[in-house]
Amino acid sequence: METACLEYRLTEAERAAFERGGYLVVEGSLAPTLVQELVAVVDPIRRRFLGASPTGGYGYTSPTDPDVPLRGWLREHRGEAAP
């Protein structure tokens, strides 16, 4: 095991953010080219399942049924409260 990884500990703010959101943002941990490659692979999947933003953004505040192709399936399997 590389012992250098043991030199850093989470701050209280990082720990709270993890507890709140379930993930950590580690700036600079991935090369920018790798991030671009990952987005290129994942974005078509996101668009297929969650809908494509008409403005090209990565999310919606109030998506409509045509924006979210899986909304019907979600409602059928998770109930009316599904997004």
C-alpha positions as CSV (number, residue, x, y, z in Angstrom):
1,M,0.0,0.0,0.0
2,E,1.2,3.5,-0.8
3,T,1.5,5.1,2.6
4,A,1.3,8.7,1.3
5,C,-2.4,8.3,1.1
6,L,-2.5,8.2,4.9
7,E,-1.0,11.7,5.3
8,Y,-4.3,13.5,4.5
9,R,-7.4,13.5,6.7
10,L,-10.8,15.0,5.9
11,T,-11.6,18.3,7.3
12,E,-14.9,18.7,9.3
13,A,-16.4,20.6,6.3
14,E,-15.4,17.8,3.9
15,R,-16.8,15.2,6.3
16,A,-20.1,17.1,6.6
17,A,-20.4,17.5,2.8
18,F,-19.8,13.8,2.4
19,E,-22.5,13.0,5.0
20,R,-24.9,15.4,3.4
21,G,-24.3,14.4,-0.3
22,G,-22.8,11.0,-0.2
23,Y,-19.7,11.9,-2.3
24,L,-16.6,14.0,-2.1
25,V,-15.2,16.5,-4.7
26,V,-11.5,16.1,-5.0
27,E,-10.3,18.9,-7.3
28,G,-7.4,17.9,-9.6
29,S,-7.7,14.2,-8.8
30,L,-8.4,13.3,-12.5
31,A,-6.6,14.7,-15.5
32,P,-8.8,17.0,-17.6
33,T,-8.5,14.8,-20.6
34,L,-9.8,11.8,-18.6
35,V,-12.8,13.9,-17.4
36,Q,-13.6,14.8,-21.0
37,E,-13.4,11.1,-22.0
38,L,-15.7,10.0,-19.1
39,V,-18.3,12.7,-19.9
40,A,-18.3,11.7,-23.5
41,V,-19.1,8.1,-22.5
42,V,-21.6,8.9,-19.7
43,D,-23.5,11.8,-21.2
44,P,-25.3,9.8,-23.9
45,I,-26.5,7.5,-21.1
46,R,-27.7,10.4,-18.9
47,R,-29.5,11.9,-21.9
48,R,-31.2,8.6,-22.7
49,F,-32.4,7.9,-19.2
50,L,-32.9,11.4,-17.8
51,G,-33.6,13.6,-20.8
52,A,-31.5,16.2,-22.6
53,S,-31.6,19.8,-21.4
54,P,-32.7,22.1,-24.1
55,T,-30.1,24.6,-23.0
56,G,-27.4,22.0,-23.0
57,G,-27.0,22.0,-19.3
58,Y,-26.5,19.0,-17.0
59,G,-29.8,19.1,-15.2
60,Y,-33.3,20.4,-14.9
61,T,-35.2,22.3,-12.2
62,S,-38.6,21.5,-13.6
63,P,-38.4,18.8,-16.3
64,T,-41.6,17.9,-18.2
65,D,-42.7,14.4,-19.1
66,P,-41.1,14.5,-22.7
67,D,-37.8,15.7,-21.1
68,V,-37.6,12.5,-19.0
69,P,-38.3,9.4,-21.0
70,L,-38.1,7.1,-17.9
71,R,-40.5,9.2,-15.8
72,G,-43.4,6.8,-16.6
73,W,-41.3,3.8,-15.6
74,L,-40.2,5.5,-12.4
75,R,-43.8,6.3,-11.5
76,E,-44.9,2.8,-12.2
77,H,-42.1,1.2,-10.1
78,R,-41.5,3.8,-7.5
79,G,-44.9,5.5,-7.1
80,E,-46.3,8.9,-8.0
81,A,-43.7,10.8,-6.0
82,A,-41.0,9.8,-8.5
83,P,-39.4,12.7,-10.4
